Every structure is written in C-alpha cells, then in structure tokens.
Amino acid sequence: MLHRLNVFVRAIRRAVSRAISRGARPATDAPVPFSAESTLATLCAARNTIIVITVLCVGAWALYKHPPVDKVDRGEIGVRTNQLTGHATLWREGSVLVVPGVYDFHVYSLRDQVYRPQDARSASGTAPLQSIEGLSLGVDLAVRYALDPARVASNSRSLPDNIECEIVEPAVQGVIYKVFARYTVREIFSVKRAEIQQAIESELRTRLASDGVLLKSVQMGKVDLPADYRRGMERLLAEELETQKMVYTLELKEKRVKETELEADAEKARREVQAEAAAREQVIAAKAQEEAMKHVLPFKERQIEQRKLEAEADKQSRVKAAEATAQARRIEAGGEADARKKLADAEAWRLERVGKVSAEQMEREGRVITLHPLLVQKTLADKLSDKVQVIIAPPPRDGGFIGDAILGRQASAKE
C-alpha cells in the first residue's frame, strides 16, 4: 500500500512540474515583449497551478490518512459492501481496494472462538445457575463457536462488531438458565451431565444458527455446589461408597466361593481323569504282561530244561570228581602207610643203633670212670651252674658219694 502511495505522489509531482513549466514558458522561443496583459496571464497561470497543487496535496493527504486498500489476513473473511447498490462481495486472504464513500468494508474472523460465562461459574457469583429445587450452583461451561462463511455476506449488515457480547452471550444465558432449571442438583452433579450438555448444545445450535453462527461444541466442566449441600453430598457419597464397597465385598466373596467350587470340581475331574489314566495304564500293562508271558513261558520252560541238564551234568561231574578224589585219597593213604611203615622201620633201626651206640659208650665211660674216678666230680661240676665253685676232692675211702665230703655229711654221720 505504501508503494502504491509513493507511485501516486510521484505522478502528482510530475503533473505539477509539467503545469508549472507550461505556465512559465511561452509557446515559442521568440522573445516576448513585456506588457500588462502578459503579466496578468502569467499570474492567472500561476494561480491555477497553485490551486491544482493544493488540490493534489489535499488528495494525497486524504489518501495517506485513509488509504483505499485494506488487507484480509489468514483465517479471516472480508465483506465489501457497495453503498450505492447495496451489493456485498466476499474477500479471502489478500488485499482489497476500498474507495472511501463508495465501499464499506468489514473483516470477520473465521477461527473458532470460545466463550465462558464467568458469572455462572461459581455458586456464590453474581449470576449463579438455579436448580429445580431453587439451589444456586456454578458450572464451568465452554461454548466453542465460529461464523458461518456461507452466511457472512447475507448477514454482514446485521452482524454487530462484538459478536460474542451481542449474540453469543445472550443466547448462551437464555439457554443455560432454562436448561439447568429442569434438573436437580444431584442430577446435574452426577447422573445427567451428558444429557444436560446435549440439551444445551441442541437448543443453542438452533438459536445461534439464525444469526449465522455455527456452534461447534459445548463442554461442561466443574460443578460448584453450595457449601451445605456439598457437605451433605459428601456424606451421602461416603455412605453410598461404603454400601457399594460392601456390595463389592459380598460379590467378591461369592466369586471366591464359586472359584473354590470350580477349583474343587476341577480337582475332582483331574483326579477322575488321573484314575482313569492309571486304570488304563494298568490294563495296558496287564495286556502287555499277558502278551509277554506268551513268549516268557516257553523261554522259562526251556530255561528249566536247561537248568535240569546243567544239574545233571554238574551231578555227573561231581560224581566223577568224588570218585577221583576218593581214588586219590586211597592212593595217598596207601602211600602214607608205606611211608609211615618205612619211617617206623627206620626209627626202630635208629633206636636200635642208638641203643647199641649208647651201650658201647656207657661201657667205655664205665671203664674210663673206673680208671679215673675224678671225672664224676668234673661231670657234676659241669652240670651245675657257673656260679657254683668247682671243687675237686678225692673220693671217700669207704666208697661213698663224693658229694658227702663236700656237704659235710660224713662228719654228721660220725657224730
């Protein structure tokens, strides 16, 4: 828009320059003589030039203050109305030529708008809602709306500048106070919220549609109850919760009982199946054992016959072994008897020979002792212990024992 204004100002300047040059210069290059008429013509030309410049400046100032170009942003729609014919034209995003005094141009937003009735949000507010019992309550409502693009052109003359305050707010207040007055506080607070929201939406959509406004949705938020009613409601809810808890507890116990019964039935069925399976296993095992016995019995019979033959063979081998052992023992006994006989003969011959040798030795010793009587004492001394002193004494004269002289028996005899 500024660029177009600059171009327009430059065009004015060029026109002014041309007008001044035409009024100041003569038509020909010949020298003009000075006269009153020429001076008067020059002054008239200068006056006309000043008037033109003034008019152009005023027009430029008016164009600068009130430019004939307007703009439509994204998400908006413009309505240009011809004040002479009354024809309305819709304009989307872009620039629009608006001649002052000829066109009337209004821009409307097509974006979704949200209206929240602040006076009805609190039970202690300036304009709370009323229930069917006459109790005050507050509800947080959010009304989402937008203009109908198809009806903006037809309703442009009747649409106000502030659509929210002049169309949406009265329509919302006229609907919500009427709808909430049909229900109790308990229904508003708990069980009828969806129904109330749907009723408000259906009635409000029809009322706003007549003004060219589309209702997108109505959201019902927090419900602000009176303090006394809230406390009573809390106690009632606590009792209801306790009752529901008891109901759920009983249902849980019933389900546990049913679960125990089902588990018992399942255990019974499982044991029956296990018993049937065990019986079938025993039957199958008996049949298998019966089939096996058909093959085992002949094998056992052959095994018994084999053992009989083995016992008979063992018996024959033992008899043969016993006979061989007896015969060997007889042979050994005969050999042992012959050996003992020979040993007895040898012992008898040895004893006889020893006796003969002993007799001959004694005979020789007798002769030696007769010749040498002291050998008896020497022999006696040799037989005694090495601690006994050997005494060699002459034999007694009476022919007695030589030890009597040693022991002193001869003296005692004489006494």
C-alpha positions in Angstrom: 0.0 0.0 0.0 2.9 2.4 0.8 4.5 1.5 -2.5 1.3 2.5 -4.4 1.0 5.7 -2.4 4.6 6.6 -3.4 3.9 6.0 -7.0 0.8 8.2 -6.8 2.8 11.0 -5.2 5.5 10.8 -7.8 2.8 11.0 -10.6 1.4 14.2 -8.9 4.8 15.7 -8.7 5.4 15.1 -12.4 2.0 16.6 -13.3 2.7 19.7 -11.2 6.1 20.1 -12.8 4.6 20.0 -16.2 1.9 22.5 -15.4 4.5 25.0 -14.0 6.7 24.6 -17.0 3.7 25.2 -19.3 2.6 28.3 -17.5 6.1 29.8 -17.1 7.4 29.3 -20.6 5.9 30.9 -23.8 4.7 28.8 -26.6 7.5 29.9 -28.9 11.2 30.5 -28.4 10.9 34.2 -29.7 11.3 36.9 -27.2 8.0 38.3 -25.8 7.8 41.9 -25.0 6.9 43.0 -21.5 3.2 44.1 -21.2 0.3 44.2 -18.6 -1.6 41.5 -20.5 1.3 39.1 -20.4 1.8 39.7 -16.7 -1.9 39.1 -16.0 -1.8 35.9 -18.0 1.2 34.7 -16.1 -0.4 35.4 -12.7 -3.6 33.5 -13.8 -1.5 30.6 -14.8 0.4 30.6 -11.5 -2.9 30.8 -9.6 -4.3 27.9 -11.5 -1.0 26.0 -10.8 -1.2 26.7 -7.0 -4.9 25.6 -6.9 -4.0 22.3 -8.7 -1.1 21.7 -6.3 -3.3 22.4 -3.3 -6.0 20.0 -4.6 -3.4 17.4 -5.3 -1.8 17.8 -1.8 -5.2 17.5 -0.1 -6.0 14.4 -2.1 -2.6 12.9 -1.3 -3.1 13.7 2.4 -6.6 12.1 2.3 -5.2 9.0 0.6 -2.4 8.8 3.2 -4.8 9.1 6.2 -7.5 6.9 4.6 -5.8 4.6 2.1 -8.2 2.9 -0.4 -6.5 -0.5 0.2 -7.4 -2.9 3.1 -6.0 -6.3 4.0 -7.5 -9.7 4.9 -5.3 -12.0 7.0 -5.3 -15.8 7.0 -8.2 -17.2 8.9 -10.4 -14.2 8.2 -13.0 -13.2 5.6 -13.8 -9.7 4.4 -17.1 -8.3 3.2 -17.0 -5.3 0.9 -20.5 -3.6 0.5 -21.2 -1.1 -2.2 -23.0 1.8 -0.5 -24.6 2.8 -3.8 -26.0 -0.5 -5.0 -26.0 -2.5 -1.7 -24.2 -5.4 -3.3 -21.9 -7.4 -0.9 -18.7 -9.2 -2.1 -16.6 -11.7 -0.1 -12.9 -11.5 0.0 -10.4 -14.1 1.3 -6.8 -13.7 2.3 -5.1 -10.7 0.4 -5.5 -7.0 -0.3 -8.8 -5.3 -1.1 -9.4 -2.0 -2.9 -11.8 0.1 -0.7 -12.8 3.5 -2.1 -13.9 5.8 0.7 -17.5 6.9 0.3 -18.2 4.2 -2.2 -17.4 0.9 -0.3 -18.0 -0.2 3.2 -15.5 -3.0 4.3 -15.7 -5.2 7.4 -13.3 -8.1 8.3 -14.6 -11.1 10.3 -12.6 -13.9 11.9 -13.5 -17.5 10.8 -11.4 -19.1 13.6 -13.1 -21.0 16.4 -13.9 -18.8 19.4 -14.5 -20.0 23.0 -17.0 -18.2 25.3 -17.0 -18.9 29.0 -19.9 -17.4 31.1 -17.9 -16.1 34.0 -20.9 -15.1 36.1 -22.3 -18.7 36.2 -19.0 -20.4 37.2 -19.4 -20.0 41.0 -22.4 -20.8 43.2 -21.6 -17.5 45.1 -21.2 -15.5 41.9 -23.2 -12.6 40.7 -25.5 -14.7 38.5 -25.3 -18.3 39.5 -27.5 -21.0 37.9 -30.6 -22.3 39.7 -31.7 -26.0 40.0 -35.2 -27.3 40.1 -35.0 -27.1 44.0 -34.1 -23.5 43.8 -30.5 -24.0 45.0 -27.7 -21.9 43.5 -24.8 -23.6 41.8 -22.0 -22.8 39.4 -20.9 -24.7 36.3 -17.8 -24.1 34.2 -19.1 -24.1 30.6 -17.1 -23.6 27.5 -19.0 -22.8 24.3 -17.0 -23.2 21.1 -18.4 -21.3 18.1 -17.4 -19.8 14.7 -19.0 -17.7 12.0 -20.7 -19.5 9.1 -18.7 -18.4 6.0 -21.7 -19.1 3.7 -23.9 -16.6 5.5 -21.5 -13.9 6.3 -22.3 -11.9 3.1 -26.1 -12.0 3.7 -25.8 -11.2 7.4 -23.0 -8.6 7.1 -25.3 -5.7 7.6 -26.9 -7.1 10.7 -23.8 -8.6 12.3 -22.5 -6.5 15.2 -18.9 -5.6 15.8 -18.7 -7.6 19.0 -20.3 -10.9 18.2 -19.5 -12.6 21.5 -21.1 -9.9 23.7 -24.1 -9.1 21.5 -25.0 -12.5 20.0 -23.3 -15.4 21.8 -23.6 -14.3 25.4 -27.4 -13.5 25.4 -28.1 -16.8 23.5 -26.0 -18.9 26.0 -27.5 -17.2 29.1 -31.0 -17.7 27.7 -30.4 -21.4 27.2 -28.4 -22.5 30.2 -30.6 -20.9 32.9 -33.6 -22.6 31.3 -32.0 -26.0 30.9 -30.4 -26.2 34.3 -33.7 -25.3 36.0 -35.2 -28.6 34.7 -32.8 -30.8 36.8 -31.9 -31.4 40.4 -28.5 -30.7 41.9 -27.8 -34.4 42.2 -28.7 -35.0 38.5 -26.5 -32.0 37.4 -23.6 -33.1 39.6 -23.6 -36.8 38.8 -26.0 -38.8 36.5 -27.4 -36.3 34.0 -24.3 -34.4 32.9 -24.2 -35.8 29.4 -27.9 -35.3 28.9 -27.7 -31.6 30.1 -24.7 -31.0 27.8 -26.6 -32.4 24.8 -29.7 -30.4 25.6 -27.8 -27.2 25.8 -25.9 -27.9 22.6 -29.1 -28.8 20.6 -31.0 -25.6 21.8 -28.1 -23.3 21.5 -27.2 -24.5 18.0 -30.6 -23.7 16.7 -30.6 -20.2 18.3 -27.1 -19.3 17.0 -27.7 -20.6 13.5 -30.4 -18.0 13.0 -27.7 -15.3 13.4 -25.2 -17.0 11.1 -23.0 -18.5 14.0 -22.0 -22.2 13.9 -21.9 -24.0 17.3 -19.0 -26.5 17.3 -19.3 -27.9 20.8 -20.4 -27.3 24.4 -18.2 -28.6 27.2 -19.4 -28.9 30.8 -16.6 -28.8 33.4 -16.5 -28.4 37.2 -19.8 -28.0 39.1 -19.6 -25.7 42.1 -22.2 -26.7 44.7 -23.3 -24.7 47.8 -21.2 -25.4 50.9 -24.0 -27.0 52.9 -25.2 -29.1 50.0 -21.6 -30.1 49.3 -21.0 -31.4 52.8 -24.3 -33.3 52.7 -23.4 -34.7 49.3 -20.0 -35.8 50.6 -21.6 -37.6 53.5 -24.1 -39.2 51.2 -21.4 -40.2 48.7 -19.4 -41.7 51.6 -22.3 -43.8 52.7 -23.0 -44.8 49.1 -19.4 -45.7 48.6 -19.4 -47.8 51.8 -22.6 -49.5 50.6 -21.0 -50.2 47.2 -17.9 -51.4 48.9 -20.0 -53.9 51.0 -21.8 -55.0 47.8 -18.5 -55.4 46.0 -17.1 -57.3 49.1 -20.1 -59.7 49.1 -19.7 -60.2 45.3 -16.0 -60.8 45.8 -16.7 -63.4 48.5 -19.4 -65.1 46.3 -16.9 -65.2 43.5 -14.3 -66.7 45.8 -16.8 -69.3 46.9 -17.6 -70.1 43.2 -13.9 -70.1 42.5 -13.4 -72.6 45.3 -16.2 -74.8 44.0 -14.8 -74.6 40.5 -11.4 -75.5 41.8 -12.9 -78.4 43.7 -14.7 -79.6 40.6 -11.6 -79.2 38.6 -9.6 -81.1 41.1 -12.3 -83.8 41.2 -12.3 -84.0 37.4 -8.5 -84.0 37.4 -8.4 -86.9 39.9 -11.0 -88.8 37.9 -9.0 -88.4 34.8 -5.9 -89.4 36.6 -7.7 -92.5 38.0 -9.0 -93.4 34.5 -5.5 -92.9 33.1 -4.0 -95.1 35.8 -6.6 -97.8 35.2 -5.9 -97.7 31.5 -2.2 -97.9 32.2 -2.8 -100.9 34.4 -5.0 -102.5 31.8 -2.4 -101.8 29.1 0.3 -103.1 31.4 -1.7 -106.3 32.1 -2.3 -106.9 28.4 1.4 -106.2 27.7 2.3 -108.6 30.5 -0.1 -111.2 29.1 1.4 -110.9 25.7 4.9 -111.0 27.2 4.0 -114.2 29.2 3.2 -116.0 26.0 6.8 -115.5 25.0 8.2 -115.8 28.5 6.6 -119.2 29.4 8.3 -121.2 26.6 11.5 -119.4 27.5 11.1 -120.4 31.2 10.4 -124.0 30.2 13.5 -124.1 28.0 15.4 -122.4 30.9 14.1 -125.1 33.3 15.1 -127.9 31.0 18.5 -126.2 30.5 18.9 -126.0 34.3 18.0 -129.7 34.7 20.6 -130.6 32.1 23.1 -128.4 33.8 22.3 -130.0 37.2 22.6 -133.5 35.7 25.9 -132.5 34.1 27.0 -131.0 37.4 26.0 -134.2 39.2 28.0 -136.3 36.8 30.9 -134.0 37.1 30.7 -134.1 40.9 30.5 -137.9 41.0 33.4 -138.2 38.7 35.3 -135.7 40.9 34.3 -137.5 44.1 35.5 -140.8 42.6 38.7 -139.3 41.5 39.1 -137.7 44.9 38.4 -141.0 46.7 40.8 -142.8 44.5 43.4 -140.1 45.0 42.9 -140.3 48.8 43.2 -144.1 48.7 46.4 -143.7 46.8 47.6 -141.1 49.2 46.6 -143.3 52.2 48.5 -146.3 50.8 51.5 -144.1 50.1 51.2 -142.6 53.5 51.0 -146.0 55.2 54.0 -147.2 53.2 55.9 -144.1 54.2 54.9 -144.5 57.9 56.0 -148.1 57.8 59.3 -147.2 56.3 59.6 -144.4 58.8 58.8 -146.8 61.7 61.4 -149.3 60.4 63.9 -146.5 60.1 63.1 -145.3 63.6 63.3 -148.8 65.0 66.7 -149.3 63.3 67.8 -145.9 64.5 66.7 -146.6 68.1 68.4 -150.0 68.0 71.5 -148.4 66.6 71.4 -145.6 69.1 70.9 -148.1 71.9 73.8 -150.1 70.8 75.9 -147.0 70.5 74.8 -145.8 73.9 75.6 -149.1 75.5 79.0 -149.2 73.9 79.5 -145.5 75.1 78.4 -146.3 78.6 80.7 -149.3 78.6 83.6 -147.1 77.6 82.6 -144.5 80.1 82.4 -147.0 82.8 85.8 -148.2 82.0 87.1 -144.6 82.0 85.4 -143.7 85.3 86.8 -146.9 86.8 90.2 -145.8 85.7 89.6 -142.1 86.5 87.1 -141.6 89.4 87.5 -137.8 89.4 85.7 -137.5 86.1 82.4 -137.9 88.1 83.1 -134.8 90.1 84.0 -132.9 86.9 80.9 -134.0 85.2 78.8 -132.9 88.2 80.5 -129.6 88.2 79.8 -129.2 84.6 76.1 -129.8 85.2 75.9 -127.2 87.9 75.6 -123.5 87.4 78.6 -121.3 86.5 78.1 -119.6 89.8 79.0 -122.7 91.8 82.6 -123.0 92.5 84.1 -126.2 91.3 85.9 -128.2 94.0 87.9 -131.2 93.1 88.2 -133.6 96.1 89.4 -137.2 96.4 86.8 -139.9 96.6 86.0 -141.2 100.1 87.7 -144.2 101.2 84.6 -146.1 102.1 83.4 -145.8 98.5 80.6 -143.5 99.3 79.3 -140.5 97.2 81.9 -137.9 96.6 79.4 -135.1 97.4 79.1 -136.3 101.0 82.5 -134.9 101.8 81.6 -131.6 100.2 78.3 -131.3 102.1 79.7 -132.4 105.4 77.5 -135.5 105.7 80.5 -137.7 106.8 81.1 -135.6 109.9 77.5 -135.7 110.9 77.3 -139.4 110.4 80.3 -140.0 112.7 78.8 -137.8 115.4 
